[in-house]
Amino acid sequence: MDIRELSEQMQRFVTAKGWYAPDSPRPQTPRNIATSLAIEAAEVLEHFQWEEAIADRPELAAELADVMLYLMQLASISGIDLEQAVLDKLKVNYNRTWD
């Protein structure tokens, strides 16, 4: 399954939950989704708060999936082709140098 197919599945889920409806308690605005993305990313950090090793791999996997879902949703509602954006960024990064 590629990123477009994953994004389509995510869209079906959001639609099924009614979150695109005008009166949704979870409006799918860029700000709301960006906020949710940051919160989920912070939850990934909780797994490493006091440990270097991964203590609960399935839970970490679930948090990483949440991050990816919010990232795909933010790209989608913002009209960004995330797959192309990643490829473009990789091209830029190949020419970058880091200290």
Phi and psi in degrees as GROMACS dihedral restraints (atoms count N, CA, C in turn):
[ dihedral_restraints ]
;  ai    aj    ak    al  type     phi  dphi    fc
    3     4     5     6     1   -99.0    20    10
    4     5     6     7     1   179.0    20    10
    6     7     8     9     1   -63.7    20    10
    7     8     9    10     1   -33.4    20    10
    9    10    11    12     1   -66.7    20    10
   10    11    12    13     1   -41.3    20    10
   12    13    14    15     1   -66.4    20    10
   13    14    15    16     1   -40.1    20    10
   15    16    17    18     1   -61.7    20    10
   16    17    18    19     1   -42.4    20    10
   18    19    20    21     1   -63.5    20    10
   19    20    21    22     1   -40.9    20    10
   21    22    23    24     1   -62.4    20    10
   22    23    24    25     1   -41.4    20    10
   24    25    26    27     1   -64.1    20    10
   25    26    27    28     1   -40.2    20    10
   27    28    29    30     1   -63.3    20    10
   28    29    30    31     1   -42.2    20    10
   30    31    32    33     1   -61.3    20    10
   31    32    33    34     1   -42.5    20    10
   33    34    35    36     1   -61.0    20    10
   34    35    36    37     1   -41.0    20    10
   36    37    38    39     1   -62.8    20    10
   37    38    39    40     1   -49.6    20    10
   39    40    41    42     1   -61.4    20    10
   40    41    42    43     1   -41.0    20    10
   42    43    44    45     1   -63.7    20    10
   43    44    45    46     1   -45.2    20    10
   45    46    47    48     1   -61.1    20    10
   46    47    48    49     1   -33.8    20    10
   48    49    50    51     1   -79.4    20    10
   49    50    51    52     1    -9.6    20    10
   51    52    53    54     1    79.0    20    10
   52    53    54    55     1    19.7    20    10
   54    55    56    57     1   -79.7    20    10
   55    56    57    58     1    -7.8    20    10
   57    58    59    60     1   -89.8    20    10
   58    59    60    61     1    -8.7    20    10
   60    61    62    63     1   -64.9    20    10
   61    62    63    64     1   145.1    20    10
   63    64    65    66     1   -57.1    20    10
   64    65    66    67     1   -31.1    20    10
   66    67    68    69     1  -100.0    20    10
   67    68    69    70     1    19.7    20    10
   69    70    71    72     1   -63.9    20    10
   70    71    72    73     1   140.5    20    10
   72    73    74    75     1   -73.9    20    10
   73    74    75    76     1    -7.5    20    10
   75    76    77    78     1  -128.1    20    10
   76    77    78    79     1    69.3    20    10
   78    79    80    81     1   -58.8    20    10
   79    80    81    82     1   133.3    20    10
   81    82    83    84     1   -89.0    20    10
   82    83    84    85     1    64.9    20    10
   84    85    86    87     1   -95.1    20    10
   85    86    87    88     1   154.6    20    10
   87    88    89    90     1   -55.1    20    10
   88    89    90    91     1   -41.2    20    10
   90    91    92    93     1   -63.5    20    10
   91    92    93    94     1   -46.1    20    10
   93    94    95    96     1   -62.1    20    10
   94    95    96    97     1   -43.1    20    10
   96    97    98    99     1   -71.3    20    10
   97    98    99   100     1   -38.6    20    10
   99   100   101   102     1   -62.5    20    10
  100   101   102   103     1   -40.0    20    10
  102   103   104   105     1   -62.7    20    10
  103   104   105   106     1   -45.8    20    10
  105   106   107   108     1   -63.0    20    10
  106   107   108   109     1   -38.4    20    10
  108   109   110   111     1   -60.7    20    10
  109   110   111   112     1   -45.2    20    10
  111   112   113   114     1   -64.3    20    10
  112   113   114   115     1   -39.9    20    10
  114   115   116   117     1   -63.4    20    10
  115   116   117   118     1   -45.3    20    10
  117   118   119   120     1   -65.4    20    10
  118   119   120   121     1   -38.1    20    10
  120   121   122   123     1   -62.8    20    10
  121   122   123   124     1   -37.9    20    10
  123   124   125   126     1   -64.8    20    10
  124   125   126   127     1   -33.7    20    10
  126   127   128   129     1   -66.9    20    10
  127   128   129   130     1   -29.5    20    10
  129   130   131   132     1   -63.1    20    10
  130   131   132   133     1   -43.2    20    10
  132   133   134   135     1   -61.4    20    10
  133   134   135   136     1   -31.3    20    10
  135   136   137   138     1   -56.7    20    10
  136   137   138   139     1   -29.8    20    10
  138   139   140   141     1   -67.7    20    10
  139   140   141   142     1   -17.6    20    10
  141   142   143   144     1  -119.0    20    10
  142   143   144   145     1    14.0    20    10
  144   145   146   147     1   -58.7    20    10
  145   146   147   148     1   -44.4    20    10
  147   148   149   150     1  -124.4    20    10
  148   149   150   151     1     5.7    20    10
  150   151   152   153     1  -135.6    20    10
  151   152   153   154     1   151.3    20    10
  153   154   155   156     1   -91.5    20    10
  154   155   156   157     1   -31.9    20    10
  156   157   158   159     1   -85.2    20    10
  157   158   159   160     1   156.7    20    10
  159   160   161   162     1   -81.1    20    10
  160   161   162   163     1   115.0    20    10
  162   163   164   165     1   -85.0    20    10
  163   164   165   166     1   -35.3    20    10
  165   166   167   168     1  -134.4    20    10
  166   167   168   169     1    85.5    20    10
  168   169   170   171     1   -58.6    20    10
  169   170   171   172     1   -44.8    20    10
  171   172   173   174     1   -61.4    20    10
  172   173   174   175     1   -38.5    20    10
  174   175   176   177     1   -69.5    20    10
  175   176   177   178     1   -39.7    20    10
  177   178   179   180     1   -62.1    20    10
  178   179   180   181     1   -42.0    20    10
  180   181   182   183     1   -59.4    20    10
  181   182   183   184     1   -40.8    20    10
  183   184   185   186     1   -64.8    20    10
  184   185   186   187     1   -39.5    20    10
  186   187   188   189     1   -68.0    20    10
  187   188   189   190     1   -41.2    20    10
  189   190   191   192     1   -63.2    20    10
  190   191   192   193     1   -37.5    20    10
  192   193   194   195     1   -64.1    20    10
  193   194   195   196     1   -40.5    20    10
  195   196   197   198     1   -59.2    20    10
  196   197   198   199     1   -44.3    20    10
  198   199   200   201     1   -59.8    20    10
  199   200   201   202     1   -46.2    20    10
  201   202   203   204     1   -64.8    20    10
  202   203   204   205     1   -41.0    20    10
  204   205   206   207     1   -62.4    20    10
  205   206   207   208     1   -45.5    20    10
  207   208   209   210     1   -65.6    20    10
  208   209   210   211     1   -37.7    20    10
  210   211   212   213     1   -63.2    20    10
  211   212   213   214     1   -45.8    20    10
  213   214   215   216     1   -63.1    20    10
  214   215   216   217     1   -39.4    20    10
  216   217   218   219     1   -66.8    20    10
  217   218   219   220     1   -41.8    20    10
  219   220   221   222     1   -61.8    20    10
  220   221   222   223     1   -44.2    20    10
  222   223   224   225     1   -61.8    20    10
  223   224   225   226     1   -44.3    20    10
  225   226   227   228     1   -60.9    20    10
  226   227   228   229     1   -52.0    20    10
  228   229   230   231     1   -73.3    20    10
  229   230   231   232     1   -13.8    20    10
  231   232   233   234     1   -95.3    20    10
  232   233   234   235     1    -1.7    20    10
  234   235   236   237     1    72.9    20    10
  235   236   237   238     1    31.5    20    10
  237   238   239   240     1  -108.3    20    10
  238   239   240   241     1   129.3    20    10
  240   241   242   243     1   -80.0    20    10
  241   242   243   244     1    98.5    20    10
  243   244   245   246     1   -63.0    20    10
  244   245   246   247     1   -39.1    20    10
  246   247   248   249     1   -59.8    20    10
  247   248   249   250     1   -46.2    20    10
  249   250   251   252     1   -67.9    20    10
  250   251   252   253     1   -37.8    20    10
  252   253   254   255     1   -61.2    20    10
  253   254   255   256     1   -40.5    20    10
  255   256   257   258     1   -65.5    20    10
  256   257   258   259     1   -45.0    20    10
  258   259   260   261     1   -62.3    20    10
  259   260   261   262     1   -41.9    20    10
  261   262   263   264     1   -62.6    20    10
  262   263   264   265     1   -43.0    20    10
  264   265   266   267     1   -66.2    20    10
  265   266   267   268     1   -39.2    20    10
  267   268   269   270     1   -60.9    20    10
  268   269   270   271     1   -40.6    20    10
  270   271   272   273     1   -59.3    20    10
  271   272   273   274     1   -45.3    20    10
  273   274   275   276     1   -62.7    20    10
  274   275   276   277     1   -45.8    20    10
  276   277   278   279     1   -65.4    20    10
  277   278   279   280     1   -30.0    20    10
  279   280   281   282     1   -60.7    20    10
  280   281   282   283     1   -28.6    20    10
  282   283   284   285     1   -95.2    20    10
  283   284   285   286     1    -2.5    20    10
  285   286   287   288     1   -86.8    20    10
  286   287   288   289     1   157.6    20    10
  288   289   290   291     1  -124.1    20    10
  289   290   291   292     1   148.4    20    10
  291   292   293   294     1  -120.6    20    10
  292   293   294   295     1   147.8    20    10
